[in-house]
């Protein structure tokens, strides 16, 4: 590893605002003001801050491995591994997911194995590792407890929740406990979108959950342990959730009082997270999803598009969103250095905005206005993102937006019913 990469990795953690101090672990009922009801953001404490306020004492004496990235930070701005080491609760190892432990790698990349120059903790590259390989890493490192602390953005095809799933299976194989330091879901608790058909399982969706799952990683861990691990013949190991304090599931990120730490390079703002469960599907088209611009997943387009797409979208007056005619030149990703036309998606009211409905509308109208330009990726990657070939085939057959969205309402309602017994926050 180069000296420049080592220097970057030392400084990779980002800051979040100071919160108040001590609180006990995990079991109090969260209380917070709901989005749109309070005069200002509530005071939210992450699971990490709850444990750090205790000097990490509940983890003392354990052989710790930490699966985290730059979002694993405290209110002070310190990364949890740095804080643990300073408190004398030293992990035996850290494990880096996609983008790496310190977050220096782009999409589809990682940082490799190395010794963290700040703490001296060995870092294992866990990106792309299956459960057997990851279990081998846990055993090699000698850990008996795997601590998971990564901020999710609430979409099925965002890979960190599947890093959690793999870690849970691997921990069970290695005989290790799992401790999830919970964080708020930035989209709140509302579930939306189609269910994954298991025949379309992949790295961007391993198990049947809906596209916008509306759960925290702690709630997902409970769901995974009860609904999926036993079906794989895996007996779940000890699972502990350190709960968020001061958050209610009707709250979006802007009501938490926390500062946004980009969980990956192309997720720069909370607004990116709000649109991502929908516009992330543009990765399954030939259109640019905005990578290589300053507003990824909010700026969408391709060479040769003109004002007509924005004009058609504006006529529909979709709730909570407006569209601006946009022209841009991506610096990486699709259409590098090529002038593109399209739209910028701007959320005007996040309480009524529906990312998936909005994106289906964008697909349908793009096909109507620019039939010569709008195409699916030849590998049908959209099917993996949306969870089946249904969305693609219905649009190709000329189905309307309401018919398409209506086609998954029954499975969404069933998922919503099933998940309720695993929810922590009300």
Secondary structure, DSSP 4 states (H G I P E B T S, - for coil): --HHHHHHHHT-------------SS-SPP--PPTTTSSS----B-HHHHHHTTTTGGGTTS-EEEEE-TT-B-TTS-BHHHHHHHTT---SEEEE-TT-SS--S-TT----SEE-TTT--EEEE-TT--HHHHHHHHHHHT-SEEEEE----SBTTSTHHHHHHHHHHHHHHHT-EEEEE----TTTT--EEEEPPGGG-BTTB-S--EEE----HHHHHHHHHHHTTGGGT-----EEEE--BS--TT--GGGS-PPP--SSTT--SHHHHHHHHHHGGGGGBSSB-STTSSSTTTEEEETT--HHHHHHHHHH--TTEEEEEEEEE-SSSTTTT-EEEEEEEEES-TTT--HHHHHHHHHHHHHHH-TTT--B-TT-HHHHHHTSSHHHHHHHTT--HHHHHHTTHHHHHHHHHHHGGG----
